Amino acid sequence: MTILNYGKRDIALILAGSTSTVPTYFMIGSGSGTVAIAQTALIAATDRQAVTATNGSTLYKIKWTGDWNSIEMSGTTLKEFGMTI
């Protein structure tokens, strides 16, 4: 897993108490290639879903939940995953 520059920035802002940079969407894609640290998007995004739940009740862990149905995933070769605000 690679954390891109924007992700590192957002993690720092969240640790500093910001609530405006908390991820609200999951993204999936079918692209392949080398990840560039300054990349701001998936190589070939195929769909985006809203985060449906967030749970931080376990110490040192946070769980984001989102759902794709079988029709949305049908025929997709999942190669990329990302989160965005």
N, C-alpha and C positions, 0 to 999 in steps of 0.2 A: 504494500500500500504506500502510496506517495501522498504526502500532504503538500499541496501547492502553496505558493506565496500568499494568496488570498485566504486560504484556510488557516495558515499560521497567524495572519493578522487578525482574523475573526476569533480564533482561540484566545489570543491575547486580550482582545476587547471583551470577550465573555468573562475571562478571569478577572478583568478590571471592573466587572459589574454591568456591562452593557446588555440590554435586552433587545436592542434593535438589530443585532447581528446574529441572533439565534437562527439556525437553519429551519426553514419552513417547507422546503420541497426536496424530494428525492428525484434524481434523474437517472435514467438508464440509457445505454447506448450499445451500438454494435460495431463501433470503430476499433481499429487496431493500429498500433504504431507506438513510437516512443513517447513517453510522457515528458513534457517540458515543464520545468518548475514554475515558469511564468504563465502557464496555460490558464485560461479563464473559463473554458467550456469543454465539454466532452468532444471527442473527435467526431463522432457521428451519433448525436443524441436521437433517441427514438421515442421517448415518452418522459413525462414529468408528472409526479403525483404529490399532493400535499401531505405533509406529516399529519397523521390522524391522532397520535398520542405521543406524549413525552413522559418518561418516568425516570426520576433521579433518586429514587428511594434507597437504592443500594449504594453503600459507600464506595466512592471512587469509580462509579459507573453511571452512564446515562444511556437510556434506551429510547430510540425514536422508532415509531411504528408507522408504516404506510402500506397501502395495499394496491396491488395490480391484479386484475382478474385474468382468467385464462384466455379471454379473447384478446386482451391487450398484449399478453406475453406470447401468444400464438405466432410461431414462425420467427421469433426474435432469438438470435444467437447473442446471449448476454455476454458482453466483453468489457463493458464500462459501467461504473456506478459513481454517482456524485451526490453531493448535497449543496443546496444554495439557499440564500435568503429571499 
